[in-house]
Amino acid sequence: MAALSAGCGAVKQSARPPSATAASGAGNAPDTVAAADRESSRPPSAMSVSAVNGTQASLMQAYREWKGTPYRLGGASESGVDCSMFINIVFADYFDMDLPTNTRTQLNVGEGVRRAGVRTGDLIFFRTGRNRLHVGIMVDREEFLHASTSQGVTISELSGEYWADRYLAARRVL
């Protein structure tokens, strides 16, 4: 069996629900913005409260529009979506960012984040089987949005027994 055959991964297709509207993309500002444009008290690597709130609002909008969409390996539409394609769609449609379409490749984007330091918008990865990975997006410091194989698109608690035992890594892309 191939490493990704039973995990997330798909070929990108047009998938945005017809009711979806583009978010403002808050939180996309690069760290290369001139110092005069930054809040003087904020370190370059920290997200401002307004950026966190904007990111969280965009994620909650994605949740409202995709909630309950069933999990389907290789899926990329309202009739079914897998975890990595859901991440790809959310970042493309709500943050204007192009991410890879499979979990193993997504695990290599952005910068690594310690588990205790995860924040809104971070990618969160789990090992759900010997050769299977799963990915979600942190909504806040305790909950993440993802396409669950059992519940479809949903929000789960990172500290929940199932997820806490399978935690693998977190990556910051925003």
C-alpha positions as CSV (number, residue, x, y, z in Angstrom):
1,M,0.0,0.0,0.0
2,A,1.3,3.4,-0.9
3,A,2.1,5.8,1.9
4,L,-0.8,8.2,1.0
5,S,-3.3,5.7,-0.3
6,A,-5.1,5.6,3.0
7,G,-4.4,9.2,4.1
8,C,-5.2,12.7,2.9
9,G,-4.2,13.9,-0.5
10,A,-5.9,14.9,-3.7
11,V,-5.6,16.7,-7.0
12,K,-6.8,20.3,-6.8
13,Q,-10.2,21.0,-8.3
14,S,-12.6,23.9,-8.1
15,A,-14.3,23.4,-4.8
16,R,-15.5,26.6,-3.2
17,P,-19.2,26.3,-2.1
18,P,-21.4,28.6,-4.2
19,S,-22.4,30.6,-1.1
20,A,-18.8,31.4,-0.1
21,T,-17.5,34.9,-0.2
22,A,-13.8,35.8,-0.1
23,A,-12.4,36.9,3.2
24,S,-10.2,39.9,3.6
25,G,-7.1,37.8,4.1
26,A,-6.3,39.3,7.4
27,G,-3.0,38.0,8.8
28,N,-1.2,37.7,5.4
29,A,1.1,40.6,5.9
30,P,4.7,39.5,5.4
31,D,7.4,40.1,8.0
32,T,9.2,42.2,5.5
33,V,6.8,45.2,6.0
34,A,8.7,48.3,6.8
35,A,9.3,48.9,10.5
36,A,7.4,52.2,10.4
37,D,4.3,50.2,9.2
38,R,4.5,47.8,12.2
39,E,3.1,48.4,15.6
40,S,6.2,49.5,17.5
41,S,5.4,47.3,20.6
42,R,4.8,44.2,18.5
43,P,7.7,41.8,17.7
44,P,7.9,41.0,14.0
45,S,7.0,37.3,14.5
46,A,3.9,38.0,16.6
47,M,0.4,38.3,15.2
48,S,-1.6,41.4,16.3
49,V,-4.9,40.8,18.1
50,S,-6.8,42.2,15.1
51,A,-5.0,39.8,12.7
52,V,-5.8,36.9,15.1
53,N,-9.4,38.0,15.2
54,G,-9.6,38.3,11.4
55,T,-8.0,34.9,10.9
56,Q,-10.4,33.4,13.4
57,A,-13.4,35.1,11.7
58,S,-12.3,33.7,8.3
59,L,-11.9,30.2,9.8
60,M,-15.3,30.4,11.4
61,Q,-16.8,31.5,8.0
62,A,-15.1,28.5,6.3
63,Y,-16.6,26.3,9.1
64,R,-20.1,27.7,8.5
65,E,-19.9,27.1,4.8
66,W,-18.3,23.6,4.9
67,K,-19.8,22.3,8.2
68,G,-20.9,18.7,7.8
69,T,-19.4,18.2,4.3
70,P,-18.6,14.5,4.4
71,Y,-15.0,13.2,4.2
72,R,-14.1,11.6,0.9
73,L,-10.6,10.6,0.0
74,G,-9.5,12.7,-3.0
75,G,-12.6,14.8,-2.7
76,A,-12.6,18.5,-3.3
77,S,-16.2,19.6,-3.3
78,E,-19.4,20.0,-1.2
79,S,-20.2,16.4,-1.9
80,G,-17.0,15.3,-0.1
81,V,-13.6,16.6,0.7
82,D,-10.4,15.1,2.3
83,C,-8.4,16.8,5.0
84,S,-5.5,18.0,2.9
85,M,-7.7,19.4,0.1
86,F,-9.9,21.1,2.7
87,I,-6.8,22.8,4.1
88,N,-5.7,23.8,0.5
89,I,-9.2,25.2,-0.2
90,V,-9.5,27.2,3.1
91,F,-6.1,28.8,2.6
92,A,-6.7,29.6,-1.1
93,D,-10.3,30.9,-0.6
94,Y,-10.0,32.7,2.7
95,F,-6.3,33.7,2.9
96,D,-5.3,33.9,-0.8
97,M,-2.5,31.4,-0.2
98,D,-1.5,28.4,-2.3
99,L,-0.7,25.4,-0.2
100,P,0.1,21.9,-1.4
101,T,-2.7,19.4,-1.9
102,N,-1.4,16.5,0.2
103,T,-0.7,16.2,3.8
104,R,3.0,15.0,3.6
105,T,3.9,18.0,1.4
106,Q,1.9,20.4,3.7
107,L,4.0,19.1,6.6
108,N,7.0,20.8,5.0
109,V,5.6,24.3,4.4
110,G,6.0,27.2,6.8
111,E,8.0,27.1,10.0
112,G,7.8,24.6,12.8
113,V,5.9,25.5,16.0
114,R,6.2,23.9,19.4
115,R,2.9,22.3,20.6
116,A,2.7,24.7,23.5
117,G,3.0,27.7,21.0
118,V,0.3,26.9,18.5
119,R,-2.0,29.7,17.6
120,T,-4.9,30.6,15.4
121,G,-4.2,29.7,11.7
122,D,-1.4,27.2,12.4
123,L,-1.5,23.9,10.6
124,I,-1.7,20.9,13.0
125,F,-0.7,17.4,12.0
126,F,-1.5,14.0,13.4
127,R,-0.3,10.5,12.7
128,T,-3.6,8.5,12.4
129,G,-2.1,5.2,11.2
130,R,1.2,3.6,10.3
131,N,1.4,5.4,6.9
132,R,-1.4,7.9,7.4
133,L,-1.4,11.6,8.3
134,H,-4.2,14.0,9.1
135,V,-4.1,17.9,9.0
136,G,-6.3,20.6,10.5
137,I,-6.1,24.4,11.1
138,M,-6.0,25.8,14.6
139,V,-9.1,28.0,15.3
140,D,-7.8,29.1,18.6
141,R,-5.2,27.7,21.1
142,E,-7.4,24.7,21.9
143,E,-9.6,23.8,18.9
144,F,-8.9,23.0,15.2
145,L,-11.0,22.9,12.0
146,H,-10.6,19.8,9.8
147,A,-12.3,17.3,7.5
148,S,-12.8,14.3,9.9
149,T,-13.3,10.8,8.4
150,S,-16.1,10.2,10.9
151,Q,-17.8,13.6,11.2
152,G,-17.0,15.4,8.0
153,V,-15.9,19.1,8.3
154,T,-16.0,19.8,12.0
155,I,-14.1,21.5,14.9
156,S,-12.4,19.3,17.4
157,E,-10.4,19.8,20.6
158,L,-6.6,19.4,20.4
159,S,-6.6,18.0,23.9
160,G,-9.3,15.4,23.1
161,E,-8.0,11.9,23.9
162,Y,-7.9,10.7,20.3
163,W,-6.1,13.8,18.9
164,A,-3.7,14.4,21.8
165,D,-2.4,10.8,21.5
166,R,-1.8,11.2,17.7
167,Y,-0.3,14.7,17.6
168,L,2.7,14.9,15.3
169,A,3.6,18.6,14.5
170,A,2.5,22.1,13.9
171,R,3.5,24.5,11.1
172,R,3.0,28.3,10.9
173,V,2.2,29.5,7.4
174,L,0.3,32.8,8.3
